[in-house]
Amino acid sequence: MNEYIIKLIFKNKTPSRKSIGYLSAFTGALCNVFLFITKLIIGMAVNSISITADAFNNLSDLGTNFASFMGFKYADMPADKHHPFGHGRYEYISTLLISVIILFFSYELLHSSTGRILNPEPVKFEMAAVIILIISILVKLWMAFFNKKLNTLITSKNIDAVLLDSIADMLATFTVLLSFILSRYSILPFDGIAGILVALFIGYNGFSLMKDTVNSLIGTQPDEKLFTDIQDFILSFENIAGAHDLRIHDYGPETKLCTVHVEMSAQHSFVYAHTLIDSIENEIKDKYGIDLLIHVDPIDESCNATSFAKGKLEEILDKYDSIKGIHDFRVVNERGRKAVVFDMVVDDKMKPSDVEKMKEKIEMDFYKIDKSYKLVIKAEKESTFVEMK
């Protein structure tokens, strides 16, 4: 049914991310307005304060729909002078706002549910209230499934937040319905107990959503599969000897910039290297939709000094399990003395002080073999791109 509705609205055309986001926001707004009007009319007709209060709760849900709409609206704005990578992170900001609304709702539900347990009050059974609550649950359930279907098309944290909000409203309304039904058979505060459980569930998911969104805003490790796929794809090209320092920068769901260092033989011409790099960058763009910028590290295989130094150094480094690899290896002349320069990748658990001690020991072991070289070692952790100091 939901798939048919989506096809009918977009007339079998491929919808844009913004149009799907708009559909989610507008559908949610219409459903909330429908519930508000229906509950308000019935609540006033049967003189029920609880139904009338729940009506205004649905009216306040329009804030979530508005935040979602504005997030997709601003995220779709093109890049400009002050925002060269676009405005895609507005979608994350709106998601963060919705998660705050969800957490506030969780707190209010927890507070009111605790009050019902500490100060129980008899619940008056009203069939009209039961009917309207069932309608509300069904509408919110449909909204949840509809947003879940929309999110299979674009994978949006924003729609994830709207989906969670629908589930939260549905569960909260269910606790009210439960209290109405059980009030006929028992004086125990079932609604308060169920409300606390629902509030904790909503709060946990709201906090998880907030944490995930904040990570996207401040920067986090990219998806491991995407990271591995891109690296393996680059290494599949002929004459690419290695790839390292792969970094994926997230500027929004549809805007990602990737940088990487690749190792190539210094024997290749600049023209060949440039042509190959262009080809890799274009194919990554076509396959993953990511703008790739490649830096070439030349490997001088014909230099005897480089081959000798690298061979001896690898024998020393093999003794350390905490060293995960090296890259950017080169031998340069520094004030008349040969310097061996390289980056060393170490285990994430290593402390900076332990790394410094290990670097000193590596230098001492190497100087025992040849004192004519100077070692320049830069250490970086395995899962980060920041030099250890």
C-alpha positions as CSV (number, residue, x, y, z in Angstrom):
1,M,0.0,0.0,0.0
2,N,2.7,2.5,1.0
3,E,4.7,1.6,-2.2
4,Y,1.6,2.3,-4.3
5,I,1.0,5.6,-2.6
6,I,4.6,6.7,-3.2
7,K,4.4,5.7,-6.9
8,L,1.1,7.5,-7.3
9,I,2.4,10.7,-5.8
10,F,5.7,10.7,-7.8
11,K,4.0,9.3,-11.0
12,N,6.6,6.5,-11.2
13,K,9.4,9.0,-11.5
14,T,12.6,8.8,-9.4
15,P,12.0,11.3,-6.6
16,S,14.7,13.6,-5.2
17,R,15.9,13.5,-1.7
18,K,14.2,16.8,-0.9
19,S,10.9,15.7,-2.3
20,I,10.9,12.5,-0.2
21,G,11.7,14.6,2.8
22,Y,8.9,17.0,2.0
23,L,6.5,14.1,1.6
24,S,7.4,12.7,5.0
25,A,7.0,16.1,6.7
26,F,3.7,17.0,4.9
27,T,2.2,13.6,5.5
28,G,3.1,13.8,9.2
29,A,1.6,17.3,9.4
30,L,-1.7,16.2,7.8
31,C,-2.0,13.2,10.1
32,N,-1.3,15.3,13.2
33,V,-3.8,18.0,12.2
34,F,-6.4,15.2,11.5
35,L,-5.8,13.7,15.0
36,F,-5.9,17.2,16.6
37,I,-9.2,18.1,15.1
38,T,-10.8,14.7,15.7
39,K,-9.7,14.5,19.3
40,L,-10.6,18.1,20.0
41,I,-14.2,17.6,18.6
42,I,-14.8,14.3,20.4
43,G,-13.1,15.5,23.6
44,M,-15.3,18.6,23.8
45,A,-18.4,16.5,22.8
46,V,-17.9,14.0,25.7
47,N,-16.4,16.6,28.0
48,S,-13.1,14.6,28.3
49,I,-10.1,16.5,29.5
50,S,-7.7,13.6,28.7
51,I,-8.8,13.5,25.1
52,T,-8.7,17.2,24.7
53,A,-5.1,17.3,26.2
54,D,-4.0,14.5,23.9
55,A,-5.4,16.6,20.9
56,F,-3.0,19.5,21.8
57,N,-0.2,17.0,22.1
58,N,-0.7,16.1,18.5
59,L,-0.8,19.8,17.6
60,S,2.6,20.2,19.2
61,D,3.9,17.3,17.1
62,L,3.7,19.7,14.2
63,G,7.0,21.1,15.5
64,T,8.7,17.8,14.6
65,N,7.3,18.0,11.1
66,F,8.3,21.6,10.7
67,A,11.9,20.8,11.9
68,S,12.1,17.9,9.4
69,F,10.7,20.1,6.5
70,M,13.2,22.9,7.2
71,G,16.1,20.4,7.5
72,F,15.4,19.1,4.0
73,K,14.7,22.6,2.6
74,Y,18.0,24.1,3.7
75,A,20.1,21.0,3.1
76,D,19.1,21.2,-0.6
77,M,20.5,24.7,-1.0
78,P,23.4,24.7,-3.5
79,A,27.0,25.4,-2.5
80,D,28.0,29.1,-2.3
81,K,31.1,31.2,-1.5
82,H,30.8,30.7,2.2
83,H,29.7,27.0,2.1
84,P,31.8,25.5,-0.8
85,F,30.6,21.9,0.1
86,G,26.9,22.8,0.3
87,H,24.5,22.8,3.1
88,G,23.8,19.1,3.6
89,R,24.6,19.1,7.3
90,Y,21.4,21.1,7.9
91,E,19.7,17.7,7.7
92,Y,21.8,16.6,10.6
93,I,21.0,19.8,12.6
94,S,17.2,19.3,12.1
95,T,17.6,15.6,13.2
96,L,19.4,16.8,16.3
97,L,16.5,19.2,17.1
98,I,14.0,16.4,16.7
99,S,16.0,14.1,19.0
100,V,15.9,16.9,21.6
101,I,12.1,17.0,21.2
102,I,11.9,13.3,21.6
103,L,14.1,13.4,24.8
104,F,11.9,16.1,26.2
105,F,8.8,14.0,25.5
106,S,10.4,11.1,27.2
107,Y,11.1,13.2,30.3
108,E,7.5,14.5,30.4
109,L,6.2,10.9,30.1
110,L,8.5,9.6,32.8
111,H,7.5,12.5,35.1
112,S,3.8,12.1,34.6
113,S,4.0,8.2,34.8
114,T,5.9,8.5,38.1
115,G,3.2,10.8,39.4
116,R,0.5,8.3,38.5
117,I,2.2,5.6,40.6
118,L,2.9,7.9,43.6
119,N,-0.5,9.5,43.5
120,P,-2.9,7.1,41.8
121,E,-6.2,8.5,40.6
122,P,-9.2,6.5,39.4
123,V,-9.5,6.4,35.7
124,K,-13.0,6.9,34.3
125,F,-13.8,4.5,31.5
126,E,-15.2,6.2,28.3
127,M,-15.9,4.2,25.2
128,A,-15.4,7.4,23.0
129,A,-12.0,7.8,24.5
130,V,-11.1,4.1,23.7
131,I,-12.2,4.5,20.1
132,I,-10.3,7.7,19.5
133,L,-7.1,6.3,21.1
134,I,-7.3,3.2,18.9
135,I,-7.6,5.5,15.8
136,S,-4.7,7.5,17.0
137,I,-2.5,4.3,17.5
138,L,-3.4,3.1,14.0
139,V,-2.6,6.5,12.4
140,K,0.7,6.7,14.2
141,L,1.5,3.0,13.3
142,W,0.8,3.8,9.6
143,M,3.0,6.9,9.8
144,A,5.8,4.8,11.2
145,F,5.6,2.2,8.4
146,F,5.2,4.9,5.8
147,N,8.4,6.7,7.0
148,K,10.2,3.4,7.2
149,K,9.3,2.8,3.5
150,L,10.5,6.3,2.5
151,N,13.8,5.8,4.3
152,T,14.6,2.8,2.2
153,L,14.8,5.2,-0.7
154,I,17.2,7.7,0.8
155,T,18.5,6.5,4.2
156,S,18.0,9.7,6.2
157,K,18.7,10.3,9.9
158,N,16.0,13.0,9.7
159,I,13.3,10.5,8.7
160,D,14.8,8.0,11.2
161,A,14.0,10.7,13.8
162,V,10.4,11.2,12.5
163,L,9.9,7.5,12.5
164,L,11.1,7.3,16.2
165,D,8.7,10.1,17.1
166,S,5.8,8.3,15.6
167,I,6.7,5.1,17.5
168,A,7.0,7.2,20.7
169,D,3.6,8.7,20.2
170,M,2.0,5.4,19.4
171,L,3.5,3.7,22.5
172,A,2.5,6.6,24.8
173,T,-1.0,6.5,23.5
174,F,-1.1,2.8,24.0
175,T,-0.3,3.3,27.7
176,V,-3.3,5.6,28.0
177,L,-5.5,3.1,26.2
178,L,-4.2,0.4,28.6
179,S,-5.1,2.4,31.6
180,F,-8.7,2.9,30.3
181,I,-9.2,-0.8,29.7
182,L,-7.6,-2.1,32.9
183,S,-9.3,0.6,35.0
184,R,-12.5,-1.5,34.7
185,Y,-10.9,-4.4,36.4
186,S,-8.2,-3.1,38.8
187,I,-7.2,0.0,40.8
188,L,-3.5,-0.7,40.3
189,P,-1.6,2.0,38.4
190,F,-0.9,0.0,35.3
191,D,-0.7,3.1,33.1
192,G,2.1,4.6,35.3
193,I,4.2,1.4,35.2
194,A,3.8,1.0,31.4
195,G,4.4,4.7,31.0
196,I,7.8,4.5,32.8
197,L,8.9,1.5,30.6
198,V,7.8,3.3,27.4
199,A,9.6,6.6,28.6
200,L,12.8,4.7,29.2
201,F,12.6,3.0,25.8
202,I,11.9,6.3,24.0
203,G,14.7,8.1,26.0
204,Y,17.2,5.4,25.1
205,N,16.5,5.6,21.4
206,G,16.3,9.4,21.5
207,F,19.7,9.6,23.1
208,S,21.2,7.1,20.6
209,L,19.8,9.1,17.8
210,M,21.3,12.3,19.3
211,K,24.6,10.7,19.8
212,D,24.7,9.4,16.2
213,T,23.8,12.8,14.8
214,V,26.3,14.6,16.9
215,N,29.0,12.2,15.7
216,S,28.0,13.0,12.1
217,L,28.4,16.7,12.8
218,I,31.8,16.6,14.6
219,G,33.2,13.9,12.4
220,T,33.5,10.1,13.0
221,Q,34.9,7.0,11.4
222,P,33.3,6.3,8.0
223,D,31.4,3.1,7.4
224,E,33.9,0.3,7.6
225,K,32.5,-1.4,4.5
226,L,32.6,1.8,2.4
227,F,36.2,2.4,3.7
228,T,37.4,-1.1,2.7
229,D,35.5,-1.1,-0.7
230,I,37.1,2.2,-1.7
231,Q,40.6,1.1,-0.7
232,D,40.3,-2.2,-2.4
233,F,38.9,-0.5,-5.5
234,I,42.0,1.8,-5.7
235,L,44.4,-1.1,-5.1
236,S,42.8,-3.0,-8.0
237,F,44.3,-0.6,-10.5
238,E,47.6,-1.6,-12.2
239,N,50.8,0.1,-11.0
240,I,49.2,1.2,-7.7
241,A,51.6,-0.3,-5.1
242,G,49.7,0.8,-2.0
243,A,47.1,3.1,-0.5
244,H,47.1,4.8,2.9
245,D,45.7,7.8,4.8
246,L,42.3,7.3,3.3
247,R,40.0,9.9,4.8
248,I,36.3,10.4,4.1
249,H,34.8,13.8,5.0
250,D,31.0,13.9,5.5
251,Y,29.4,17.2,4.5
252,G,25.9,15.8,4.4
253,P,24.1,12.7,3.2
254,E,24.8,13.5,-0.5
255,T,28.1,15.3,-0.2
256,K,31.3,13.4,0.7
257,L,34.9,14.3,0.0
258,C,37.6,11.6,0.1
259,T,41.4,12.0,0.2
260,V,44.0,9.3,-0.1
261,H,47.7,8.7,-0.6
262,V,48.7,6.2,-3.2
263,E,52.2,4.7,-3.8
264,M,53.5,4.5,-7.4
265,S,56.9,3.7,-8.8
266,A,59.0,6.8,-9.4
267,Q,59.9,5.4,-12.8
268,H,56.5,6.4,-14.2
269,S,56.2,9.7,-16.0
270,F,54.2,12.6,-14.6
271,V,51.8,12.3,-17.6
272,Y,51.1,8.6,-16.9
273,A,50.7,9.2,-13.2
274,H,48.3,12.1,-13.8
275,T,46.3,10.1,-16.3
276,L,45.9,7.1,-14.0
277,I,45.0,9.3,-11.0
278,D,42.3,11.1,-13.0
279,S,40.9,7.8,-14.1
280,I,40.7,6.5,-10.5
281,E,39.0,9.7,-9.3
282,N,36.4,9.6,-12.0
283,E,35.5,6.0,-11.5
284,I,35.2,6.5,-7.7
285,K,32.8,9.4,-8.4
286,D,30.7,7.3,-10.8
287,K,30.6,4.2,-8.5
288,Y,30.3,5.7,-5.0
289,G,29.2,9.3,-5.7
290,I,32.2,10.6,-3.8
291,D,34.7,13.3,-4.8
292,L,38.2,11.8,-4.5
293,L,41.4,13.7,-4.3
294,I,44.6,11.6,-4.6
295,H,48.1,12.4,-3.5
296,V,50.9,10.4,-5.1
297,D,53.8,9.1,-3.0
298,P,56.7,8.0,-5.4
299,I,58.6,4.9,-4.6
300,D,62.2,5.0,-5.7
301,E,62.9,1.3,-6.4
302,S,66.2,2.0,-8.2
303,C,67.9,3.7,-5.2
304,N,70.3,1.2,-3.4
305,A,70.3,3.4,-0.3
306,T,66.6,3.3,0.0
307,S,66.3,-0.4,-0.6
308,F,69.1,-1.1,2.0
309,A,67.5,1.2,4.7
310,K,64.0,-0.2,4.2
311,G,65.1,-3.8,4.3
312,K,67.0,-3.3,7.6
313,L,64.2,-1.2,9.1
314,E,61.5,-3.8,8.3
315,E,63.7,-6.5,10.1
316,I,63.6,-4.3,13.2
317,L,59.9,-3.4,13.0
318,D,58.9,-7.0,12.7
319,K,59.7,-7.5,16.3
320,Y,56.9,-5.1,17.4
321,D,53.3,-6.4,17.4
322,S,52.0,-3.0,18.1
323,I,53.3,-1.6,14.8
324,K,50.6,-2.2,12.1
325,G,52.6,-0.8,9.2
326,I,54.6,1.9,7.6
327,H,54.2,4.2,4.7
328,D,55.7,7.3,3.0
329,F,59.1,5.7,3.3
330,R,61.9,7.7,1.7
331,V,65.6,8.5,2.0
332,V,66.5,12.2,1.7
333,N,69.7,14.3,2.1
334,E,69.5,16.5,5.1
335,R,72.5,18.8,5.6
336,G,74.9,16.3,4.1
337,R,73.5,13.4,6.0
338,K,71.1,10.7,4.8
339,A,67.7,10.8,6.6
340,V,65.3,7.9,6.6
341,V,61.8,9.4,6.8
342,F,58.6,7.4,7.2
343,D,55.2,7.3,8.9
344,M,54.6,4.5,11.4
345,V,51.0,3.2,12.2
346,V,50.7,1.9,15.8
347,D,48.0,0.2,17.8
348,D,45.2,2.5,19.1
349,K,45.8,1.4,22.7
350,M,49.3,2.7,22.8
351,K,50.0,5.7,25.0
352,P,52.1,8.6,23.6
353,S,54.8,8.0,26.2
354,D,55.0,4.3,25.1
355,V,55.3,5.3,21.5
356,E,58.1,7.7,22.2
357,K,60.0,4.9,24.0
358,M,59.5,2.5,21.1
359,K,60.7,5.2,18.7
360,E,63.9,5.6,20.7
361,K,64.5,1.9,20.8
362,I,63.9,1.6,17.0
363,E,66.5,4.4,16.5
364,M,69.0,2.7,18.8
365,D,68.6,-0.7,17.0
366,F,69.0,1.0,13.6
367,Y,72.1,2.9,14.6
368,K,73.7,-0.3,15.6
369,I,73.5,-1.3,11.9
370,D,74.4,2.0,10.3
371,K,75.1,5.3,12.2
372,S,75.4,7.3,8.9
373,Y,71.6,7.5,8.7
374,K,69.2,9.7,10.7
375,L,65.7,8.4,11.5
376,V,62.7,10.8,11.2
377,I,59.6,8.9,12.5
378,K,56.1,10.2,12.6
379,A,53.7,7.9,14.5
380,E,49.9,7.8,14.0
381,K,47.2,5.7,15.5
382,E,45.6,2.9,13.5
383,S,42.0,4.3,13.5
384,T,42.7,8.0,13.5
385,F,44.5,10.4,11.2
386,V,46.1,12.6,13.9
387,E,49.9,12.5,14.5
388,M,50.8,11.3,18.0
389,K,52.7,13.9,20.0
